[in-house]
């Protein structure tokens, strides 16, 4: 996949991206919202193996670039009912709060609908109110709150919110 909108690019992750992904995934500040305040503890070698096997993987891993610099990652996978489950992290904190999230999500969502997906699904931590605001601006509908469904690395119970978006409800920010 390769999608460009002005200075923003979404592209397939490749082997050379293992180093930056490893840096982000092992950074507790980047991964805390996903339940890993200590990072995930993955090696570059293991990440390279995952990326090399990506053609046979159910998860499509993408790199986000702004001005030709990697600033984060996205992913999507197909659901059994014709939907796509997506995720996004702007990992470079100097690139957050610039409005990139809603534009990047719009770019990916538009492409997924164009290729035949019928709905877009995602979830987020209840405490991630900044993400919830972005998702709801794009037209996502809150479908379910999953109270205390998993424990983070610190042993704290976490609550998540499931969101769904149809093409009819999609508000495009590109």
N, C-alpha and C positions, 0 to 999 in steps of 0.2 A: 504494500500500500504506500502511496505517496500522495499527499494532499498539501497544497500550498495556498495560503491566503496572505498576501503581502509579505511581511517578514516572518510569518509563522509557518512552520512545516511540521507535518506528522508523517513519519516514515517507519518502515519496518525496522526493528532492532536487528543488528548484525553482530557478528563475533567481536568486532572492535569495541562495541558498546558495553561489553562485560565489565570493563574497568570502572566506568562511571556508574553503571547500575550497582555494582558491588559497593562502591563508595556510598551511594544513596541508601541501599538496603541495609547496610551495616551502621548507619547513622541513626541513633535513637530519636533525634529531633525530627528527622524526616519520617520515621516509621511509627512514632508513638500513636498517631491517630488510628493506625491499623492494628494496634495491640502489641507493638514491639518497641517499647521504650528503651530497650538495650540493643536495638537493631536485630537483624535476623541471623547474623553470624554465618554468612555464606562466603565461600572462597571464590576468587576469580575463575579458577579452574572449573568448579561446579557450575558456575553461571555460564561459562563458555559451553559446557556440555548441554545445558538446558537450551541455550540459544542454537546450538548446532542441531539439536533434535526438534527445533521449533516447527519444521514442516510436518512432523507427525504429532504435534501437540494440539490440544483442543483450545489452548489460549494463544491468541495472537498478540505478541508483545510489540509495542510501538514506542518510538522515541519522539519527544517533542523538542523542537528547536525554535529559538527566537534569534534572529540575526545570525543564523548559522552556528549557534552555540546550543548544545544540549542543555535543556533546563528542566526536563522531567520525563515522565513516561505515561503511557496510556495502555490499555489492553481491552480486548473484547473476545468473547466466546459465544458460540451459538447455544441457544436453549432448544429443548425438544419441541417447543411449540412455535417455532419460527421467530423467536426473539433473539436479541443480542444482549448479553450482560456486559457492561462496560465498567472501566475504572480509570481514574486519572490521579496523578500526583504531580504538582509542580514542585520539584524537589529543591531547586535553587531558590532560597528564600529571598534573594534580591530581585527575583522575577515575579514574586507574588504581589497581589494587590494592584495589578496593572490592567485588569480586565481580560487577561489572556484566557482564563479558565472558561468563561462562557463562549468566547470565540472558538477556542480549540474544541470544546465539546460540540459546538454547532457544526464545525467542520466534519468531525467524526460522525455525528448523528446523521447529518445530511447524506454522507456517503453510505452509511449503513442502510438507511431507508432506500436510497437509490439502487442499492444492490439487492433489495428484496426483503430485508428484515421488516417484520410487521410491528414490532414494538421494541423499546429499549428499556432495559432493567438495570438498576444499580442499587447499592446500599451504602449507607454511611453510618458512622458512629453518631449516636444521639448528641454527643458533646461537640460535634463538628458543625456548628451552626453556620459558619461561613460557607461551607459546601452546600448545606441545605438551602441557603438563600439563593445560591447560583442555580441549583437544580430547579428550584421552584420558579425562578425567572425564565428558565428555558421551557417551562410547561409541564415538568414532571409532577405527577400526582403521588402523594404519600399513600401507600397501600397498606402498610402494616408497621407497627412498632414491636420489635422483638426484645422484650425486657429481660435483662440479665441472662443472655443466651451464651455468652462465652467469657472466658477469663483471659486477661492480658498477661504479659510476662510477669507482672508484679502480683498476680493473683487476684486482681480486682475484677469483679463482674462488670461486664459491658453490655450496653443496650444499643441495638442497631435499628435503623429505619430502612424499609424497602420502598423504593420509588419505581414508578412505571411511566413511560412516555409513549404515546401513539403519534403517528404522523399528523393527525388532526390537531393535536394539542401543542405541537412543536412550535416554539418561538425561536426563530433563527437570528443569531446575533452576528452573522458574517456580513 
